[in-house]
Amino acid sequence: NGGALGIGETAIEKAAPTSLVGVPAAQNFGWIEGGRVASSCVLAEGGRVVCWGRDDSGQVGDGPDSDGVMDPTYVVGLESAVDVSSRGFHACAAVASGQVFCWGLNYDGQLGDGGEESASAPVEVLGLTNIVEVVVAVSFSCGRSATGTVSCWGNNDQGQIGDGTAIKRNRPVAVQGLDRVEQLSLAGDTACALKADGRVACWGANTLANLFLGRGMSHSLTPVIMDGLEGIAHLSVGETHSCAVRRDGRTTCWGGVSQTVSLGGSGVDDFEPIADLPLAQKVCTGDTHSCALLVDGRVQCWGANRNGQCGVEVGDTVTPDGDPIANLAGVTDLTCADYTSCALLADGRIQCWGIMPRTTGAEKQYVVGLP
């Protein structure tokens, strides 16, 4: 990793929320990756995008490729961004004009520029207009328009583009039969959309993490409405399990047969709300843990905690009937990576816990403590 993520011989772990160094005031997250192999991006004030981390495929977006970029760095030539998403080895941003620009690895056409050549600076995704949300997985990307339609591009071997084929697409195509979408969530080879009526439609791989087709079917080439999941306000599809917050504030999780602790007591393939978890507004899913942004602006996590990713003293597991994370309030957004969790505060600061992402400041530290 060229030192870009600060892994060294041992990863840096923090069980309490800790501020990132050198990251300007943020408006939302792309993907905050801790101690693994990818880059991290945030949307900063003024519509600029800041990235750091591994850069061997140009995923930091600062021009020439390098082994890694330790200091948070502005993506070149990109202004007026309204949304950003990064995962694996590429990133995309939607800008105020409704266009989308992507950079990084492009072996499956996930940059959407009509080719398969990687780019170390943003390239425009072809044919997209009026886009207000962009979300990427490792090998494909999707954008949501202001009118609620969805287009995807990139790898399609499991039908994750949603166009009724399994043909790779190096430029956007419309997802079939999908409208009035309010939120997108992607993970692995699966895409899901939260519709305005509170229902969820998914397409692509039907893994144990989501089971949107039930058991026994491998994938769907077009969106399928999930039976029994209704009245949803926020959705997080993961690679081992998935979670959603209902409009009444209750949270439910499903999937992950081998990781039932992450479900917080919900069934593997049912949608019963998690008992004893306070009312929430958002939820995120890591590899073996989950976190909820509560309605009062605090955060509560549960699941595996061997790296401190639940924000409490390192241990084996944390149940959802505990207390919210101490000394963390005024949170407006949150994100979960494999063994990392991060919160965006109202003042634009980002605080993370678990395996820490590497950023550097004047003293070249990994992190600074809580103010």
Beta strands, then each sheet from edge to edge (+ up, - down):
strand 1: 13-20
strand 2: 26-31
strand 3: 39-44
strand 4: 49-54
strand 5: 68-74
strand 6: 81-87
strand 7: 90-95
strand 8: 100-104
strand 9: 119-124
strand 10: 131-136
strand 11: 140-145
strand 12: 150-154
strand 13: 169-174
strand 14: 181-187
strand 15: 190-195
strand 16: 200-205
strand 17: 219-225
strand 18: 232-237
strand 19: 242-246
strand 20: 251-254
strand 21: 280-285
strand 22: 289-294
strand 23: 299-304
strand 24: 317-318
strand 25: 331-336
strand 26: 340-345
strand 27: 350-355
strand 28: 367-368
sheet 1: 25+ 26- 27+ 1- 28+
sheet 2: 2+ 3- 4+ 5-
sheet 3: 6+ 7- 8+ 9-
sheet 4: 10+ 11- 12+ 13-
sheet 5: 14+ 15- 16+ 17-
sheet 6: 18+ 19- 20+
sheet 7: 21+ 22- 23+ 24-
end
